[in-house]
Amino acid sequence: MAILKGKKVAILTESGFEEVELTSPKKALEDAGARVEIVSPQKGNVKAWAHDHWSIELPVDVDVEDADPNEYDALMIPGGVLNPDKMRLNEKCVEFAQHFLQKGKPVAAICHGPQLLIETGLIDGRNMTSYSSIKTDLMNAGALWIDREVVVDNGLVTSRSPKDLEAFNKKMIEEIKEGQHSPVTRTPSPAH
């Protein structure tokens, strides 16, 4: 099933991502024919978190410092408590994510992953979901938070937790197959 043949997807992550929230979407994307690269500020490998302990390490394909977002058709952001919190403090990670939202390229973020999108200043008025503990953060950034397994808004796909992965992966692939959506016409808010 190579419905994403010719598509290149960046998975932006730091160490501390929730293992299944990266490995499941990555496999789904690859099974659909996409070329997937892990982009990270980490050198060499990124380390996963599995429930309550450190687990596997995955190789980093491209350092975020060297990554050109123009080379990618879509962005996927896994959750995990540590991962998005580290990335939201990294200017290069924020700028990388901003590109996709500004250009209307598909963005998929699960669990705590949407925390990074808050820092882009580009989620005001967007329908989103997330892990419930960051609901208030997203709402304070102007998002309209909906408690549903997957929420899609103009190419932005969000889900709550690993239990939503099946729905998340399906919608993520659909949105990437559709391609570029309407670009965001506003500039990022300086408050974020």
Z-matrix of the N, CA and C atoms (Angstrom, degrees):
N
C 1 1.453
C 2 1.528 1 109.00
N 3 1.310 2 117.74 1 83.31
C 4 1.463 3 121.83 2 -174.91
C 5 1.524 4 111.77 3 -97.97
N 6 1.323 5 116.52 4 51.66
C 7 1.473 6 119.48 5 -177.03
C 8 1.523 7 112.32 6 -70.07
N 9 1.345 8 117.65 7 -15.45
C 10 1.459 9 120.56 8 178.67
C 11 1.532 10 111.66 9 -109.07
N 12 1.325 11 116.96 10 18.24
C 13 1.468 12 121.00 11 179.46
C 14 1.527 13 109.07 12 -55.84
N 15 1.323 14 116.28 13 132.53
C 16 1.457 15 121.41 14 -178.78
C 17 1.519 16 113.62 15 89.87
N 18 1.335 17 117.99 16 -7.84
C 19 1.470 18 121.65 17 178.92
C 20 1.528 19 109.35 18 -92.39
N 21 1.327 20 115.74 19 141.73
C 22 1.459 21 121.57 20 178.38
C 23 1.526 22 108.17 21 -120.24
N 24 1.325 23 116.22 22 125.07
C 25 1.464 24 121.84 23 -174.50
C 26 1.530 25 110.03 24 -119.40
N 27 1.327 26 116.07 25 132.74
C 28 1.463 27 121.98 26 174.66
C 29 1.519 28 109.01 27 -94.85
N 30 1.328 29 116.28 28 132.02
C 31 1.464 30 121.13 29 168.18
C 32 1.519 31 105.35 30 -104.59
N 33 1.324 32 116.25 31 110.62
C 34 1.463 33 121.82 32 -178.17
C 35 1.521 34 108.27 33 -92.84
N 36 1.337 35 116.07 34 121.83
C 37 1.456 36 118.91 35 -175.65
C 38 1.522 37 111.86 36 -153.25
N 39 1.286 38 114.24 37 163.45
C 40 1.456 39 125.21 38 172.95
C 41 1.522 40 106.36 39 -122.83
N 42 1.305 41 118.13 40 170.87
C 43 1.460 42 119.94 41 171.30
C 44 1.522 43 108.18 42 -64.45
N 45 1.339 44 115.38 43 144.72
C 46 1.458 45 119.97 44 -178.69
C 47 1.513 46 112.94 45 101.46
N 48 1.355 47 117.55 46 10.56
C 49 1.463 48 119.87 47 174.23
C 50 1.519 49 108.74 48 -72.08
N 51 1.325 50 116.47 49 151.69
C 52 1.468 51 120.81 50 175.61
C 53 1.527 52 107.06 51 -73.82
N 54 1.324 53 116.56 52 119.76
C 55 1.464 54 122.56 53 -170.14
C 56 1.527 55 114.22 54 -46.52
N 57 1.320 56 116.84 55 -55.27
C 58 1.463 57 120.42 56 -175.00
C 59 1.530 58 112.19 57 -67.33
N 60 1.335 59 117.19 58 -23.68
C 61 1.468 60 120.53 59 -179.81
C 62 1.531 61 112.41 60 -77.18
N 63 1.324 62 116.62 61 -8.89
C 64 1.458 63 120.41 62 171.18
C 65 1.529 64 110.08 63 -107.01
N 66 1.328 65 116.50 64 -46.66
C 67 1.471 66 119.23 65 -174.00
C 68 1.526 67 112.94 66 -67.04
N 69 1.326 68 118.24 67 -38.10
C 70 1.468 69 120.62 68 -179.39
C 71 1.532 70 112.05 69 -67.89
N 72 1.359 71 119.64 70 -51.14
C 73 1.466 72 118.93 71 177.00
C 74 1.532 73 112.53 72 -62.95
N 75 1.332 74 117.27 73 -37.46
C 76 1.472 75 120.69 74 179.81
C 77 1.524 76 110.13 75 -60.78
N 78 1.324 77 116.65 76 -46.44
C 79 1.466 78 120.82 77 178.92
C 80 1.532 79 110.67 78 -63.81
N 81 1.326 80 117.19 79 -43.23
C 82 1.471 81 120.89 80 179.38
C 83 1.528 82 110.87 81 -60.65
N 84 1.330 83 116.71 82 -42.79
C 85 1.465 84 120.94 83 179.09
C 86 1.527 85 110.88 84 -64.88
N 87 1.319 86 116.26 85 -45.31
C 88 1.471 87 120.10 86 -179.90
C 89 1.521 88 111.05 87 -65.92
N 90 1.332 89 116.76 88 -40.51
C 91 1.474 90 120.39 89 177.54
C 92 1.525 91 111.29 90 -62.35
N 93 1.351 92 116.56 91 -27.88
C 94 1.464 93 121.38 92 179.11
C 95 1.535 94 111.70 93 -86.23
N 96 1.333 95 116.63 94 0.19
C 97 1.460 96 120.62 95 174.79
C 98 1.511 97 116.10 96 99.76
N 99 1.333 98 117.99 97 1.58
C 100 1.467 99 120.56 98 -179.09
C 101 1.525 100 110.79 99 -77.42
N 102 1.313 101 114.94 100 152.13
C 103 1.461 102 121.05 101 170.39
C 104 1.526 103 105.36 102 -92.89
N 105 1.329 104 116.89 103 126.11
C 106 1.465 105 121.61 104 -174.08
C 107 1.523 106 109.58 105 -118.75
N 108 1.335 107 115.93 106 133.26
C 109 1.461 108 121.18 107 176.17
C 110 1.517 109 109.77 108 -126.89
N 111 1.332 110 115.26 109 137.47
C 112 1.457 111 120.93 110 174.93
C 113 1.525 112 107.61 111 -87.83
N 114 1.336 113 115.01 112 121.02
C 115 1.464 114 123.05 113 179.76
C 116 1.523 115 106.77 114 -109.84
N 117 1.339 116 117.43 115 131.71
C 118 1.461 117 119.83 116 -175.36
C 119 1.520 118 111.66 117 -158.63
N 120 1.343 119 116.56 118 155.17
C 121 1.461 120 119.79 119 170.45
C 122 1.534 121 111.24 120 -73.96
N 123 1.326 122 117.10 121 -16.60
C 124 1.459 123 121.32 122 179.93
C 125 1.523 124 110.45 123 -71.94
N 126 1.292 125 116.05 124 143.97
C 127 1.460 126 121.58 125 176.52
C 128 1.526 127 108.48 126 -93.85
N 129 1.310 128 117.55 127 135.67
C 130 1.464 129 121.27 128 175.03
C 131 1.506 130 113.78 129 84.61
N 132 1.335 131 116.57 130 -81.66
C 133 1.462 132 121.38 131 -176.25
C 134 1.526 133 111.48 132 -133.24
N 135 1.333 134 114.72 133 156.88
C 136 1.462 135 121.11 134 169.14
C 137 1.521 136 106.69 135 -113.84
N 138 1.322 137 114.95 136 144.47
C 139 1.462 138 120.61 137 -175.70
C 140 1.526 139 110.34 138 -106.86
N 141 1.326 140 114.84 139 133.92
C 142 1.470 141 121.65 140 -178.64
C 143 1.522 142 111.69 141 -87.86
N 144 1.320 143 114.19 142 157.95
C 145 1.455 144 124.17 143 171.84
C 146 1.521 145 105.43 144 -113.53
N 147 1.325 146 117.74 145 134.52
C 148 1.464 147 121.34 146 177.97
C 149 1.529 148 108.41 147 -124.33
N 150 1.310 149 116.45 148 101.22
C 151 1.470 150 124.82 149 179.38
C 152 1.519 151 112.56 150 63.38
N 153 1.349 152 117.32 151 -72.33
C 154 1.463 153 120.10 152 -174.99
C 155 1.524 154 113.17 153 -140.68
N 156 1.339 155 117.26 154 18.34
C 157 1.470 156 119.68 155 -179.36
C 158 1.537 157 110.81 156 -155.13
N 159 1.324 158 116.03 157 158.91
C 160 1.454 159 120.92 158 175.14
C 161 1.525 160 108.89 159 -67.82
N 162 1.323 161 116.91 160 147.11
C 163 1.473 162 119.33 161 -179.44
C 164 1.527 163 110.84 162 -136.38
N 165 1.306 164 117.48 163 -128.57
C 166 1.461 165 122.62 164 -171.57
C 167 1.530 166 113.30 165 -66.08
N 168 1.328 167 114.31 166 159.70
C 169 1.454 168 121.42 167 171.42
C 170 1.523 169 107.46 168 -115.62
N 171 1.325 170 116.00 169 141.28
C 172 1.463 171 121.71 170 177.92
C 173 1.520 172 108.96 171 -122.39
N 174 1.330 173 116.92 172 144.93
C 175 1.463 174 119.26 173 -179.74
C 176 1.524 175 112.48 174 -71.64
N 177 1.317 176 115.61 175 140.07
C 178 1.461 177 121.83 176 174.35
C 179 1.526 178 106.90 177 -83.39
N 180 1.322 179 116.72 178 127.87
C 181 1.462 180 121.09 179 179.46
C 182 1.517 181 112.50 180 -84.01
N 183 1.340 182 116.46 181 -38.64
C 184 1.464 183 121.07 182 -176.27
C 185 1.527 184 109.31 183 -141.56
N 186 1.332 185 116.38 184 130.63
C 187 1.459 186 121.48 185 173.80
C 188 1.527 187 107.76 186 -69.63
N 189 1.320 188 117.70 187 135.25
C 190 1.468 189 120.73 188 -178.25
C 191 1.533 190 111.09 189 -58.26
N 192 1.329 191 117.33 190 -28.62
C 193 1.465 192 121.42 191 178.05
C 194 1.536 193 110.92 192 -62.01
N 195 1.339 194 116.12 193 -32.67
C 196 1.470 195 121.70 194 -176.69
C 197 1.522 196 113.10 195 -100.68
N 198 1.323 197 117.18 196 -7.13
C 199 1.466 198 120.75 197 -174.02
C 200 1.531 199 111.01 198 -74.79
N 201 1.327 200 116.00 199 132.93
C 202 1.461 201 122.07 200 175.88
C 203 1.522 202 107.83 201 -105.12
N 204 1.339 203 118.30 202 108.83
C 205 1.466 204 119.62 203 -177.24
C 206 1.527 205 113.18 204 -61.08
N 207 1.340 206 117.43 205 -21.26
C 208 1.464 207 120.77 206 177.84
C 209 1.522 208 112.52 207 -64.01
N 210 1.334 209 117.13 208 -20.20
C 211 1.464 210 121.69 209 -178.58
C 212 1.531 211 112.73 210 -81.06
N 213 1.339 212 117.15 211 -7.89
C 214 1.459 213 120.67 212 -174.32
C 215 1.531 214 111.25 213 -114.02
N 216 1.336 215 114.67 214 146.02
C 217 1.464 216 121.57 215 178.64
C 218 1.517 217 112.45 216 -88.75
N 219 1.340 218 117.41 217 -21.73
C 220 1.461 219 121.04 218 -175.53
C 221 1.525 220 109.86 219 -158.90
N 222 1.332 221 114.95 220 165.01
C 223 1.460 222 122.96 221 -179.66
C 224 1.514 223 109.83 222 -129.06
N 225 1.334 224 116.54 223 136.51
C 226 1.463 225 122.18 224 174.20
C 227 1.529 226 107.78 225 -123.45
N 228 1.343 227 116.29 226 133.92
C 229 1.458 228 121.97 227 -179.48
C 230 1.527 229 109.08 228 -123.66
N 231 1.338 230 117.20 229 111.81
C 232 1.468 231 119.19 230 177.00
C 233 1.523 232 110.83 231 -76.68
N 234 1.318 233 115.29 232 162.50
C 235 1.454 234 120.35 233 177.98
C 236 1.511 235 111.88 234 -92.24
N 237 1.306 236 114.31 235 -147.71
C 238 1.454 237 121.71 236 -168.84
C 239 1.516 238 105.19 237 106.72
N 240 1.302 239 118.46 238 144.33
C 241 1.463 240 120.96 239 -175.60
C 242 1.531 241 111.70 240 -70.39
N 243 1.331 242 117.69 241 -40.91
C 244 1.462 243 121.25 242 -175.25
C 245 1.520 244 112.78 243 -74.61
N 246 1.329 245 116.20 244 -42.48
C 247 1.459 246 123.62 245 -172.91
C 248 1.535 247 113.76 246 -54.08
N 249 1.348 248 119.46 247 -61.77
C 250 1.462 249 118.47 248 -177.09
C 251 1.519 250 113.24 249 -67.84
N 252 1.326 251 117.09 250 -28.59
C 253 1.459 252 119.64 251 179.88
C 254 1.526 253 110.04 252 -66.07
N 255 1.330 254 117.62 253 -39.56
C 256 1.473 255 121.33 254 176.30
C 257 1.529 256 110.02 255 -67.35
N 258 1.341 257 116.84 256 -43.77
C 259 1.464 258 120.04 257 -175.44
C 260 1.521 259 112.47 258 -67.64
N 261 1.320 260 117.07 259 -34.36
C 262 1.472 261 118.39 260 -177.05
C 263 1.527 262 111.78 261 -68.97
N 264 1.326 263 116.90 262 -16.37
C 265 1.464 264 121.67 263 176.23
C 266 1.528 265 112.16 264 -92.03
N 267 1.332 266 116.83 265 -4.44
C 268 1.461 267 122.44 266 -177.17
C 269 1.530 268 109.05 267 -103.22
N 270 1.314 269 116.43 268 112.27
C 271 1.466 270 121.93 269 -176.21
C 272 1.531 271 112.34 270 -56.74
N 273 1.321 272 117.35 271 -38.34
C 274 1.469 273 120.80 272 -179.11
C 275 1.527 274 111.08 273 -65.93
N 276 1.329 275 117.24 274 -39.55
C 277 1.469 276 120.92 275 177.64
C 278 1.532 277 110.02 276 -64.46
N 279 1.332 278 116.65 277 -43.50
C 280 1.461 279 120.99 278 -179.66
C 281 1.531 280 110.08 279 -63.21
N 282 1.327 281 117.08 280 -46.18
C 283 1.473 282 121.07 281 179.80
C 284 1.528 283 111.09 282 -63.05
N 285 1.323 284 116.71 283 -39.37
C 286 1.462 285 121.17 284 179.93
C 287 1.534 286 109.48 285 -61.30
N 288 1.326 287 116.83 286 -46.97
C 289 1.472 288 121.18 287 179.30
C 290 1.526 289 111.36 288 -66.33
N 291 1.323 290 116.91 289 -37.91
C 292 1.472 291 121.58 290 179.40
C 293 1.523 292 111.24 291 -56.19
N 294 1.318 293 116.31 292 -42.77
C 295 1.467 294 121.30 293 -178.14
C 296 1.527 295 111.26 294 -52.52
N 297 1.325 296 116.72 295 -46.88
C 298 1.465 297 121.00 296 -175.34
C 299 1.525 298 110.97 297 -65.45
N 300 1.336 299 116.84 298 -42.89
C 301 1.462 300 120.34 299 178.81
C 302 1.529 301 111.02 300 -66.61
N 303 1.313 302 116.66 301 -42.14
C 304 1.469 303 119.97 302 -179.07
C 305 1.523 304 112.10 303 -65.62
N 306 1.326 305 117.00 304 -35.33
C 307 1.467 306 120.92 305 -177.03
C 308 1.528 307 112.78 306 -88.17
N 309 1.335 308 117.46 307 -6.42
C 310 1.463 309 120.34 308 -178.78
C 311 1.512 310 113.07 309 76.52
N 312 1.328 311 116.36 310 20.39
C 313 1.469 312 119.88 311 176.70
C 314 1.527 313 108.67 312 -79.44
N 315 1.323 314 118.29 313 147.91
C 316 1.463 315 120.02 314 179.91
C 317 1.530 316 112.87 315 -58.31
N 318 1.328 317 114.87 316 136.70
C 319 1.464 318 123.10 317 176.21
C 320 1.521 319 106.65 318 -129.76
N 321 1.330 320 116.58 319 129.51
C 322 1.464 321 121.93 320 177.59
C 323 1.526 322 108.27 321 -123.04
N 324 1.341 323 116.94 322 125.86
C 325 1.464 324 121.68 323 -179.08
C 326 1.523 325 108.92 324 -137.27
N 327 1.327 326 115.81 325 134.23
C 328 1.463 327 120.32 326 -176.49
C 329 1.532 328 111.00 327 -122.49
N 330 1.322 329 114.70 328 149.08
C 331 1.461 330 124.03 329 172.80
C 332 1.534 331 110.97 330 62.20
N 333 1.342 332 118.70 331 -112.65
C 334 1.463 333 122.20 332 178.23
C 335 1.533 334 111.48 333 -87.40
N 336 1.333 335 118.62 334 -6.54
C 337 1.464 336 122.49 335 -179.10
C 338 1.520 337 114.87 336 -51.33
N 339 1.351 338 118.47 337 -39.44
C 340 1.467 339 119.24 338 -179.90
C 341 1.525 340 114.83 339 -59.91
N 342 1.348 341 117.97 340 -14.58
C 343 1.467 342 119.73 341 176.79
C 344 1.520 343 110.80 342 -56.11
N 345 1.323 344 116.91 343 -38.53
C 346 1.466 345 119.83 344 178.92
C 347 1.522 346 110.43 345 -62.33
N 348 1.329 347 116.60 346 -37.94
C 349 1.467 348 120.25 347 -177.26
C 350 1.525 349 112.40 348 -66.83
N 351 1.335 350 117.62 349 -25.50
C 352 1.467 351 121.01 350 175.93
C 353 1.524 352 109.16 351 -57.53
N 354 1.333 353 115.77 352 -42.55
C 355 1.467 354 120.73 353 -175.53
C 356 1.527 355 113.04 354 -68.56
N 357 1.322 356 118.08 355 -16.71
C 358 1.465 357 120.39 356 179.44
C 359 1.523 358 111.60 357 -72.56
N 360 1.346 359 117.02 358 -21.46
C 361 1.457 360 120.97 359 -176.90
C 362 1.524 361 112.79 360 72.42
N 363 1.348 362 116.67 361 17.90
C 364 1.462 363 120.88 362 -173.39
C 365 1.531 364 114.47 363 -121.74
N 366 1.339 365 117.87 364 21.15
C 367 1.473 366 118.30 365 -179.30
C 368 1.524 367 113.22 366 -109.51
N 369 1.301 368 117.10 367 4.69
C 370 1.463 369 120.92 368 177.98
C 371 1.533 370 109.93 369 -58.96
N 372 1.327 371 116.15 370 124.17
C 373 1.458 372 121.19 371 178.88
C 374 1.518 373 115.20 372 83.48
N 375 1.339 374 117.83 373 0.35
C 376 1.464 375 120.80 374 -178.65
C 377 1.532 376 110.11 375 -87.59
N 378 1.334 377 117.12 376 141.46
C 379 1.464 378 122.43 377 172.89
C 380 1.520 379 108.03 378 -79.49
N 381 1.335 380 116.05 379 126.16
C 382 1.466 381 120.75 380 -176.16
C 383 1.522 382 110.67 381 -147.53
N 384 1.326 383 114.60 382 163.92
C 385 1.457 384 121.75 383 167.56
C 386 1.520 385 107.16 384 -136.74
N 387 1.340 386 115.95 385 175.45
C 388 1.463 387 121.35 386 -176.48
C 389 1.524 388 107.96 387 -174.01
N 390 1.330 389 115.49 388 -178.74
C 391 1.449 390 119.81 389 168.25
C 392 1.525 391 106.72 390 -61.35
N 393 1.316 392 117.14 391 139.75
C 394 1.471 393 120.50 392 -170.92
C 395 1.522 394 114.27 393 -59.25
N 396 1.326 395 118.40 394 -26.50
C 397 1.466 396 119.53 395 -177.06
C 398 1.534 397 113.55 396 -69.77
N 399 1.342 398 118.36 397 -15.68
C 400 1.463 399 119.22 398 177.59
C 401 1.537 400 111.86 399 -108.54
N 402 1.319 401 116.32 400 10.57
C 403 1.465 402 121.72 401 177.94
C 404 1.533 403 111.22 402 -52.92
N 405 1.319 404 117.08 403 -50.48
C 406 1.465 405 121.38 404 -177.45
C 407 1.522 406 110.76 405 -63.52
N 408 1.338 407 117.91 406 -38.87
C 409 1.465 408 121.23 407 178.29
C 410 1.523 409 110.81 408 -59.83
N 411 1.330 410 116.32 409 -45.37
C 412 1.464 411 120.52 410 -179.97
C 413 1.526 412 111.01 411 -66.05
N 414 1.327 413 116.67 412 -42.32
C 415 1.468 414 120.31 413 179.55
C 416 1.533 415 110.37 414 -64.65
N 417 1.329 416 117.44 415 -39.51
C 418 1.466 417 120.75 416 178.13
C 419 1.529 418 111.33 417 -64.79
N 420 1.334 419 116.86 418 -24.93
C 421 1.471 420 121.35 419 177.15
C 422 1.528 421 111.31 420 -86.75
N 423 1.342 422 116.98 421 0.16
C 424 1.458 423 121.01 422 175.25
C 425 1.511 424 115.53 423 100.89
N 426 1.328 425 117.59 424 -0.17
C 427 1.465 426 119.74 425 178.80
C 428 1.529 427 110.28 426 -73.84
N 429 1.315 428 115.63 427 152.73
C 430 1.462 429 122.09 428 174.08
C 431 1.524 430 106.29 429 -98.31
N 432 1.338 431 116.98 430 103.66
C 433 1.456 432 122.43 431 -172.02
C 434 1.524 433 110.37 432 -83.57
N 435 1.331 434 116.54 433 129.64
C 436 1.464 435 122.90 434 -178.58
C 437 1.522 436 108.41 435 -125.67
N 438 1.329 437 117.26 436 130.12
C 439 1.463 438 121.85 437 -179.55
C 440 1.530 439 109.47 438 -85.49
N 441 1.335 440 116.01 439 85.13
C 442 1.457 441 122.49 440 -178.73
C 443 1.526 442 108.30 441 -143.52
N 444 1.341 443 117.93 442 154.45
C 445 1.466 444 120.12 443 -176.04
C 446 1.518 445 113.10 444 -61.09
N 447 1.323 446 116.76 445 -32.18
C 448 1.460 447 120.14 446 175.14
C 449 1.525 448 108.34 447 -149.90
N 450 1.342 449 115.15 448 137.11
C 451 1.458 450 121.44 449 178.15
C 452 1.530 451 106.91 450 -125.11
N 453 1.329 452 116.10 451 130.88
C 454 1.467 453 121.56 452 179.30
C 455 1.526 454 108.53 453 -118.79
N 456 1.326 455 116.15 454 130.67
C 457 1.462 456 121.96 455 178.68
C 458 1.527 457 108.72 456 -139.91
N 459 1.329 458 117.09 457 99.31
C 460 1.457 459 122.13 458 175.01
C 461 1.535 460 112.10 459 51.20
N 462 1.334 461 116.12 460 50.21
C 463 1.462 462 120.74 461 177.70
C 464 1.512 463 115.04 462 90.05
N 465 1.337 464 118.06 463 -8.22
C 466 1.464 465 122.38 464 177.01
C 467 1.523 466 108.27 465 -94.77
N 468 1.332 467 116.02 466 116.38
C 469 1.463 468 122.86 467 -177.24
C 470 1.527 469 108.21 468 -111.84
N 471 1.343 470 116.99 469 124.87
C 472 1.464 471 120.27 470 177.57
C 473 1.523 472 109.89 471 -132.84
N 474 1.334 473 114.71 472 148.53
C 475 1.468 474 121.88 473 176.39
C 476 1.511 475 109.87 474 -138.85
N 477 1.347 476 114.98 475 166.55
C 478 1.463 477 121.23 476 -170.71
C 479 1.519 478 115.03 477 -86.59
N 480 1.343 479 117.52 478 -43.01
C 481 1.462 480 119.40 479 -170.43
C 482 1.534 481 110.05 480 -163.29
N 483 1.338 482 117.47 481 175.64
C 484 1.466 483 120.24 482 179.43
C 485 1.528 484 113.76 483 -55.42
N 486 1.321 485 118.47 484 -27.98
C 487 1.470 486 119.37 485 -179.28
C 488 1.535 487 111.51 486 -67.11
N 489 1.332 488 116.73 487 -15.33
C 490 1.466 489 121.47 488 179.81
C 491 1.528 490 113.08 489 -96.97
N 492 1.335 491 117.83 490 5.60
C 493 1.466 492 120.66 491 -172.61
C 494 1.526 493 114.11 492 -57.91
N 495 1.311 494 118.37 493 -38.43
C 496 1.462 495 119.45 494 -178.52
C 497 1.534 496 110.80 495 -60.56
N 498 1.329 497 116.57 496 -47.56
C 499 1.469 498 121.52 497 178.90
C 500 1.526 499 110.75 498 -67.71
N 501 1.320 500 116.44 499 -40.58
C 502 1.466 501 122.29 500 179.74
C 503 1.526 502 110.64 501 -60.41
N 504 1.331 503 116.63 502 -50.94
C 505 1.468 504 120.79 503 -178.50
C 506 1.522 505 111.26 504 -60.55
N 507 1.316 506 116.59 505 -41.91
C 508 1.472 507 121.13 506 -179.03
C 509 1.534 508 111.01 507 -61.93
N 510 1.335 509 116.75 508 -48.92
C 511 1.466 510 121.09 509 -178.70
C 512 1.531 511 111.36 510 -68.53
N 513 1.335 512 116.72 511 -37.72
C 514 1.462 513 120.64 512 178.13
C 515 1.532 514 110.02 513 -58.96
N 516 1.320 515 116.50 514 -46.35
C 517 1.462 516 121.04 515 179.80
C 518 1.526 517 110.70 516 -64.63
N 519 1.326 518 117.53 517 -41.65
C 520 1.475 519 121.01 518 177.82
C 521 1.523 520 111.14 519 -58.81
N 522 1.326 521 116.45 520 -46.22
C 523 1.467 522 120.33 521 -177.37
C 524 1.528 523 111.34 522 -67.87
N 525 1.319 524 117.43 523 -38.46
C 526 1.468 525 120.17 524 178.43
C 527 1.526 526 109.87 525 -67.63
N 528 1.326 527 116.90 526 -37.98
C 529 1.465 528 120.79 527 177.47
C 530 1.537 529 110.21 528 -61.90
N 531 1.335 530 116.49 529 -41.09
C 532 1.470 531 120.48 530 178.63
C 533 1.519 532 111.60 531 -63.41
N 534 1.324 533 117.00 532 -30.67
C 535 1.461 534 120.93 533 178.15
C 536 1.504 535 113.10 534 90.33
N 537 1.318 536 115.03 535 -154.39
C 538 1.454 537 121.88 536 -175.31
C 539 1.520 538 111.01 537 -63.86
N 540 1.316 539 115.28 538 138.43
C 541 1.462 540 122.99 539 178.14
C 542 1.525 541 108.38 540 -106.89
N 543 1.308 542 117.56 541 -169.08
C 544 1.467 543 120.82 542 179.20
C 545 1.519 544 109.82 543 -66.39
N 546 1.331 545 116.99 544 126.80
C 547 1.463 546 118.77 545 178.63
C 548 1.524 547 111.34 546 -67.66
N 549 1.324 548 115.77 547 156.04
C 550 1.468 549 121.82 548 175.36
C 551 1.519 550 106.84 549 -78.33
N 552 1.304 551 116.82 550 124.94
C 553 1.457 552 120.35 551 -174.31
C 554 1.529 553 113.18 552 -92.98
N 555 1.318 554 117.36 553 -11.09
C 556 1.473 555 118.46 554 -179.77
C 557 1.528 556 110.02 555 -91.91
N 558 1.312 557 115.73 556 158.85
C 559 1.455 558 120.58 557 176.55
C 560 1.522 559 108.20 558 -87.02
N 561 1.329 560 116.39 559 153.65
C 562 1.458 561 118.89 560 -179.32
C 563 1.527 562 110.97 561 -58.85
N 564 1.312 563 114.97 562 142.76
C 565 1.461 564 121.03 563 177.86
C 566 1.519 565 109.44 564 -71.45
N 567 1.322 566 118.73 565 130.02
C 568 1.473 567 120.69 566 -179.79
C 569 1.530 568 112.37 567 -67.81
N 570 1.323 569 117.33 568 -13.95
C 571 1.464 570 120.68 569 -178.99
C 572 1.521 571 111.72 570 -73.95
N 573 1.347 572 117.37 571 -13.29
C 574 1.459 573 119.20 572 -175.91
C 575 1.498 574 111.91 573 -108.51
